Amino acid sequence: MGGLNRARRLAVAVWSAGACASAWAADPAELARGKELFTKIQPACAVCHTLQAAGAEGQVGPVLDELKPDAGRVLRALKAGIGVMPSYAERMSEKDMLAVAQFVAHATGAAK
């Protein structure tokens, strides 16, 4: 019937989570936790990405200081993976992914 298939349901869920992340208010404790996770989760975001606020000088992924992704974009990448970046959905809780997404958006000036 007119139901959504699995891929479309996943896409809607990821988009919805990104919309929520954009609206999530970043408090200093969550930003600090996001920074710690950015550098310590395995594999660490800092291994591939450059982000000055985290002292990260990765050479594989995009330079986040230049890309300036908002929290929704970071959250979608963490949940689903993108390009060679793996999904972190099995490695991190929703709360942890939100903390990283908010930290990156705040650090790059993309947070609104």
Secondary structure by P-SEA (a helix, b strand, c coil): cccccaaaaaaaaaaaaaaaaaaccccaaaaaaaaaaaacccccccccbbbcccccccccccccccccccaaaaaaaaaccccccccccccccaaaaaaaaaaaaaaacccc
